[in-house]
Amino acid sequence: MELRGFFEKYPNESFCIEELKNKRLENGLICKKCGHNAHSFRNIDLKFQCKKCGNRLSLRSGPIRYWMICIELLTLSKRKMPILKIQYLLGHKRYEPIWLMVQKIKIVMRKRDEKYRLKAYSEFDSEFLEKVDKQLLTKKQRA
């Protein structure tokens, strides 16, 4: 998805909250206190509350849209995106919270990559293959 598509899909904070809430419910929530799996969502403080013991689980701290935009930016590009650029694109004044958010996202991405690591395959960049094709064509034309 292009970044423009992201803003069409998630036009404001409430859409981002709803999507993240649905993803958490889809993956299954289990209360850390009693082990019960039925929760209700509190819009007041953006927390899930266990229906059995009342224990609360946070949806996520900070603006949800920042998190979702940051995830999108990190996954859109094949190249690394500098944190200062992400900070600029988000319009955030401080570097440290954006740096921390990126680090947390990268940890989760790393864990997911390790889970689905391909062992018998290699990945080539499309730009690399285009350069190789051009070199082969110029060699054929010279011969």
For each residue, the residues with C-beta under 8 A, 3 or more apart:
1: 5 6 9 72 76
2: 5 6 76
3: 6 7 72 73 76
4: 7 8
5: 1 2 8 9
6: 1 2 3 9 10 68 69 72
7: 3 4 10 11
8: 4 5 11
9: 1 5 6 15
10: 6 7 15 16 19 65 68
11: 7 8 15
12: 15 16 65
13: 16 17 63 64 65
14: 17 18
15: 9 10 11 12 18 19
16: 10 12 13 19 20 64 65 67 68
17: 13 14 20 21 46 59 64
18: 14 15 21 22
19: 10 15 16 22 23 68
20: 16 17 23 24 59 60 64 67 68
21: 17 18 24 25 41 59
22: 18 19 25 26
23: 19 20 26 27
24: 20 21 27 29 48 59
25: 21 22 28 29 39
26: 22 23
27: 23 24
28: 25 37
29: 24 25 37 39 48 57
30: 35 36 37
31: 34 35 36 37 39 50 52 53 55 57
32: 55 57
33: 50 53 55
34: 31 50 52 53 55
35: 30 31
36: 30 31 50 51 52 53
37: 28 29 30 31
38: 50 51 52
39: 25 29 31 48 49 50 51 57
40: 48 49 51
41: 21 47 48 49 59
42: 45 46 47 48 49 56
43: 46
44:
45: 42 56
46: 17 42 43 58 59 60 64
47: 41 42 56 57 58 59
48: 24 29 39 40 41 42 56 57 59
49: 39 40 41 42 54 55 56 57
50: 31 33 34 36 38 39 53 54 55 56 57
51: 36 38 39 40
52: 31 34 36 38
53: 31 33 34 36 50
54: 49 50
55: 31 32 33 34 49 50
56: 42 45 47 48 49 50
57: 29 31 32 39 47 48 49 50
58: 46 47 61
59: 17 20 21 24 41 46 47 48 64
60: 20 46 64 67
61: 58
62: 66 67 97 101
63: 13 66 67
64: 13 16 17 20 46 59 60 67 68
65: 10 12 13 16 68 69
66: 62 63 69 70 90 92 98 101
67: 16 20 60 62 63 64 70 71 101 105
68: 6 10 16 19 20 64 65 71 72
69: 6 65 66 72 73 89 90
70: 66 67 73 74 86 90 98 101 102 105
71: 67 68 74 75 105
72: 1 3 6 68 69 75 76
73: 3 69 70 76 77 81 86 89
74: 70 71 77 81 86 102 105 106 109
75: 71 72 109
76: 1 2 3 72 73
77: 73 74 80 81
78: 125
79:
80: 77
81: 73 74 77 85 86
82: 85 86
83: 86 87 95 98 99 102
84: 87 88 95
85: 81 82 88 89
86: 70 73 74 81 82 83 89 90 98 102
87: 83 84 90 92 94 95 98
88: 84 85 91
89: 69 73 85 86
90: 66 69 70 86 87 98
91: 88
92: 66 87 97 98
93:
94: 87 97 98
95: 83 84 87 98 99
96: 99 100
97: 62 92 94 100 101
98: 66 70 83 86 87 90 92 94 95 101 102
99: 83 95 96 102 103
100: 96 97 103 104
101: 62 66 67 70 97 98 104 105
102: 70 74 83 86 98 99 105 106
103: 99 100 106 107
104: 100 101 107 108
105: 67 70 71 74 101 102 108 109
106: 74 102 103 109 110
107: 103 104 110 111
108: 104 105 111 112
109: 74 75 105 106 112 113
110: 106 107 113 114
111: 107 108 114 115
112: 108 109 115 116
113: 109 110 116 117
114: 110 111 117
115: 111 112
116: 112 113
117: 113 114
118: 121 123
119:
120:
121: 118
122:
123: 118
124: 128 129
125: 78 128 129
126: 129 130
127: 130 131
128: 124 125 131 132
129: 124 125 126 132 133
130: 126 127 133 134
131: 127 128 134 135
132: 128 129 135 136
133: 129 130 136 137
134: 130 131 137 138
135: 131 132 138 139
136: 132 133 139 140
137: 133 134 140 141
138: 134 135 141 142
139: 135 136 142 143
140: 136 137 143
141: 137 138
142: 138 139
143: 139 140
